[in-house]
C-alpha cells in the first residue's frame, strides 16, 4: 500500500511538471521549477523561449495567455497571470494580472493588481502596489506607487523622459453613492494622444480625481488635491475648489445633476470607438511579422471591445436609474424642481437605447475617408523605411501628416458625439 501511494504521488507530480520541463527544454529560464505552476490549458506555442525568465512562485493560467521574447515574471515576488498577452520585454515584478494586454516594454512593479480590461501600450509602467481595471495607458504613461486607477484612459508625453505621470497615493473615484459607474475619465484624448507629440499631464501625489472627468494636455493637478471638475482645454495648474460646501440631506437614488456625467460618458465612448478604429486601420499594420504578434494585436483589440461594452452598459444602467430619480426628485423639491433637470432626465429615459444604437452602428465608422487615405499612405511609406517600429514611425511623422491623422480621428469622435447629443437637446 505504501509503495502504491508513492508511485501515485510521483505520477501526479510528473503530470504537473511536464509543462514546466517542456518550457525549460524549450529554453525558458525557470530557476526554481518546483515552485512554478503552469495550467494544463496553456499553449506552449504561445510562450517564447527567447530570454524569458519565470521566477519562483509564479503561476501561469489561461488558454489565451501569450508570453513573447524578453518577458520577465516575478523578479521581486510571485506573479500570477491569467489570460494575459505580454509583448516583447514586458516585466511584471510581482502581483496578479488577469485578462489584460501589455505591449512591448510595458512593466509593473511589485504588489500590482491588474484586473480585466486593461491595455498598457509601449513603455507604459507603474511602480509598486498599483491597482488597475478597465484602464488604458498610452505609451510612456507612468504611475507612481500606491495607486488605484480604474476606468481611465490616459495619454500624453513623447518619451520615457517626457511622460504623463500620476503621483504616488493617487485614486480615481469611479463609484458613486448611488452605486453607478458611469464615471470613466479621459485624461488627454485619443485623436491627439496617438500621435505621441502632446505635452504630458501630471496628477500630483496624495490626490484624487472624481470621475467622470475630462482633462486636457499640459495640465497639472497640484499634489493633495481632490479634483471634481473638467479642464479639457488643458494648459492649467489646478488647485481645486477650496470653498467648503454645506452639509445637506442625502437621498439615495436622487441625481441632483446629470449633464456632466452624461456628456462626459458620451465623449469617453466616442474616443474609445476612435481608438478601436486606430487599432483596426493603423495599429494592425505593425503586428504582421509573426503569429505571436497577431495574437498580441487580437488581445489588445479584445480589450478595447471589452472596455467599450462595459462603458455602454454602465451608461445604460445610469439611464435606467433616472425614472426613480425623477420621481424622488419631484417629491423632494415640489414646485422648486428644476425644469431643465426634469427635461434632461426625461430625455435620457426616452432615448438611451437610441444612443446605444448610435454607438453600436458607428463601430465600423471610418471617419473622413480622404483624411484617412492620406494618412495611411504616409504610414505605409514609413513602415517600409523604418522596419515596422511603431513608436519611431509615429514620432517621425511630420506635423502636417499628424494633423491629417488628428483630423481623421476627430471626425469619428465628432460624428458619434453629435449623433448621440441630437437625442439630448437639453444637454447642449
N, C-alpha and C positions, 0 to 999 in steps of 0.2 A: 504493500500500500504506500509506503513511504517513497519507494522508487518510482511508483506511478505518478505521485504528486510532483516529484522533482522533474520528471520528463514533461509533464503538462505545463509547469511554470516556464520551463525552458522554451517550449514551443510558443507560448504566449509572448514572451519577450522577443523571440525571434521574429514573430509576425509584426510586433510593434516597431521593431528596429529596422525591418527590412528596407523601408523607405529612407530612413536616415542613412543607412550604409550605402544605399544606392546613390544618394546625393554625394556622399563622401567619395565614392568611386568615380562619380561624375566630375569631381574637382571642387565641390563646395567645401569650405573650411568650417568644420564643426568641432571646436576644441574639446568639448565635453559631450559626446553623443548620448550618453545615458540620461542626461538631464533635459534633452530636447524632445518635443513631441510634434509629430507630423501627422495630420489627419489622413486617413486612408483615401479620402476623396481627392487629395492633392494630385495634380497632373505634373509629373516630374519634367515634362517638356516645357512647362511654364516657369521653370526655375533655372536661371542661367548658372553655369559653372564658373564663369569668369570673375574672379576676385570678389566672390560673395562670401560673407562671413556670418555665421549664425552662432551667437554666444550662448552661454549656459542659461538654462531655464526658459528658453524661447518656445513658443507654441505657434504652429502654423496650420490654419484650417481654411476650408472653403474651396469649392471646385473652381471658383473664379479668381483665385489668388495667382498673381503674377509677380515674379521677382527677377528683375533684369540685372545686368552686369554691374559690379561695383557696389551692390547693396550691402549695408552693414546693419545687423539687428542685435540689439541688446548689449551695447558696449558698456552701459552703466548699470542696468538692471534688466530683468527679463522683459521680453516683448511678446505680446500676443497679437497676431494678425488674423483676421477672418475676412475672406473675400475682398482683399485689397489688391490694387495694382501698383507696383512700385517700379518707377522708371530707373534709368541708369544713375548710379551713385547716390541713391536715396539712403539716408541714415536715420533710423529710428532708434534712439538711445535707450528708451525704456517706457513701458506703458501698454495701453490697449488701443487697438486700431481696427475698425470694422467698416466694411463696405464703403471705402474711400479710395481716392486715387491720388498718387503723388507723382508728379512729373519730375524730370531729371534734376538731380541735386537738391530736391526739397529735403528738409530734415526737421526732426522734432527732438527736443531734449527729454530728460528723464521724467517719469511720472505723468506722461501725457495720457489723455483720454480723448481719442478722436472717434466720434460715433458716425453713423451713416450719413452719407450725402455730402462729404467734404471733398473738395478738389483743391489741392495745393499745386500751383504751377511752378515753373522752374525757379529754383533757389528760394522759394518761399520757406520760411522757417520759424520755429518757436523755441524758446528756452524751456526751462523745466516747469512741470505742473501746469500744463495748458489744456483746457477743455474746449473742444470744438464739436459742433454738429451743424449740418446744413450750411457749411461755411465755404466760401470760395475766396482764395487768396491769389492775386495775380503775382507775376514774377517779382521776386526780391522783397515782398512784404514780410516784415519781421515782427514777431510777437515776443514780448518780454516774458517774465515768469509770473506764475500765479494768476492766470488769466482765464476768464470764462467768456467765450466769444462765439456764441451760437447765432445762426440766422443772419449772416453778414456776407456782403460782397465787398472786398476791399482792394483797391488798386492804388497806383501812384508810385513814382520813383523811376529811375532809369538804370540802376545798377545796385550791386550789394553795398556800394559806398554811398549811394544816394537813393534811399528807400523809404517808403512809408513805414511807420513804426507805431506800435502800441506799447505804452509803458507798462511796467510791472504792476500787478494787482489791479487790473482793469476788468470791467464787466460790461457786457452788453445786456441790458434789461429787456428780455424778449417774452415775458409772460406777464399778463395783466391781472389785476384783482378780479376782473370779470372773466378770467380763465379763457382768454383767447390769445392766439399767437400770430395775428396778422400784423407782425411787428418787425419784419426784416428791415435792416438798414443798409443803405447804399453809401459806401464810403469811397468817393470817386465815382466813375461811371464806366460803362463798357466801351462806348464809341471812342473816347479819348484814351482810356486806360490801356487798351490792347496795343496801342502804338508805342508804348514804353518810352514816352517822351514828356510825361507830365510831372510837375513838381510833387514832391512827397507830401503826405498828410501825416500829422503827428497827434496822437491821442495820449495826453500826459498821464503818467502813472498815478495810482491811488485814486482813479476816477471811474466814470461810467457814462454810458450813452443810453438814453431811453428810446427804444425803438417804437415806431419806425422813423428813422431819421435819414436825412439826405445831406451829406457833407461834401463840399467841393474840394478841389485840389489846392495845395498850398495853404491849407487850414491847420492851425494849431489850437487844440483844446488844452487849456492850461492844466497842470497837474492838480489833482484833488477836486476837480470839477465834475459834478454830475450834470451833463448837458441834456436838456429836454427839448431842443429845437432843431431847426434846419439851417444850413448855410450852404446851399447848392452853388452859390456864386464863388465860394472859396476866398482865398487871399485874406483871411482874417485870423486874428488871435482872439480866441473866445474864452471869456471868464465865466460864462453862465449868468443866470439871473439871480442876483443876490437878494432880491426882495422876498420877504417871507410871506407866504400865503396863510390866511387864517384857517384854523381847523373848521371842518364842516361835517355834516352828517354824511355817512356812507350808505348808499343804497345799492346793494348788489344787483347787477344786471342793467343798471342805468348808464348810458353813454351820454355825457354832457356835451360832447362834440364828436364828430365823425369825419369831417372833411379831410384833415391832415392824414389820418390813418388810412382812409380810402385812396386818396390821391397818391400817397407815397407807396402804397401797396401796388397800385397800377403801374407806377413808374418802375418799381423793382421788377415786376413780372415782364414788362416791356424790355428792360435791359437784359434779363435772362434769355428772352427769345432772341434778341440780337446776338448775345454771346453764343447761343446754340447755333445760329446761322454762321457765325465766325468759325466755329469748330467744323461745321459741315463743309463750308466753302473754302476756307483758308487753312485751318489747322490740319485738316485731313491730308494735305499735301506733304506734311512733314513726318508722316508715320507709315511710309510705304516701303521701307527697306527690309523689313523682316516681319514674320508672323507675330513676334513678341511686340513690336512697335504697334502693329494693328490692334492687338489685344489691349494695349495701354490706351490707345485712342478710343476704342469702344468703351473702355472703363470710364474714361473722362466724360464721354458723351452720355453714358448711362447716368452718371452723377448729375449732370445738368437736367436730364429728364426727371430724375427723382426729386431734385430741388424744385423744379418748375411745378410738378404735380402737387408737391407739398404747399407751395405758395398759393396756388389756385384753390386748393382745398381749404386752406386757412382763411382766404378771402371769402369764400362761400360760407364758412362757419360764422364769420363775423356778420355777414349779411343776414343769416337766419336768426341772429340774436336781436335784430332790430325791431321785430314785431312786438316782442315782450318789452324791450327797452322803451319803445314809443308809448306803450300802454302805461308803464310805470311813470315815465317822464310827465305825461299829461296829468296823471293823478297827483303827482307831487307839485307841479308848477301851476296847474289850473289856468287861469286867464293870463298868467305871466309867461306861459310857454312860448318859446321862440318859434315863429312861423317858418323861418328858414331851416332850422334844425329839424322840425317836423317834416318839411318837404324833402330834405336830404335823406332822412331815414326812409320815407315812403318810396323815394326813387330807388334807393338801394334794394329795398324789399322787392320792388316790382321788376327790377332789371338785372339783378346779379347773375341770373342764369344766361341772359343775353350777353353779358360781359364775358362770362366764361366761354361762350361760343366764339366771341371775338378772339380771345386768347388762343383757343384751340385752332381756329381757322387760319391764324397767322403764323403757326409753327413753321410752315414752309414758305412764308412770305420772303421774297428775295430783296425787297427794297428797290432803290433806284438802280435799274438794270444797267444804265450807261456808266454810272459811277462804279458799280460792281465790276463790270468788264474791264474798265480802265485800270482799276486797282489790281485785279488778278493778273493782267498782262505783266505788270511790274513785278509782282510776286513771282510769277513763273520764270521770268528772266533772271531774277536774283537767285532763285533756287539753283539754277544751272551754274551760276558763278560762285556761290558760297557753300556748296556741298551740304545743303539741307539743314544748316544751322539756324533754327528758328529765331533765337534771340538776336543773333548777329544780323540776319536778314531784315527783321522788322526794324531794328535800331538804325540800320544803314539806309533805310528808305529816305528819299529826300522829302522835305517838308511839304512840297506840293502833292506828292503821292500820298503822304499820310493824311493830308486834308481831304483828298478824294475818298480815302477809306473811312475817315471820320464822318464825312457827309453821307456815305453809303449806309453805314450802321445807324447813324442818326435818323435817316429816313425810315428805317424799320421801327425804331423806338417811337418816333413821332406818329407814324401811322397807327400803331397799336394804341398809344395813349389817346390820340384824338378820337379814334373809333370807339374806345370804351367810354370816354367822357361825353360823347354825344347822348348817351343814355342817362347822364347825370348833370343836367343843365344847371342845377342849383349849386353844384360844386365848383363851377368855374367863375 
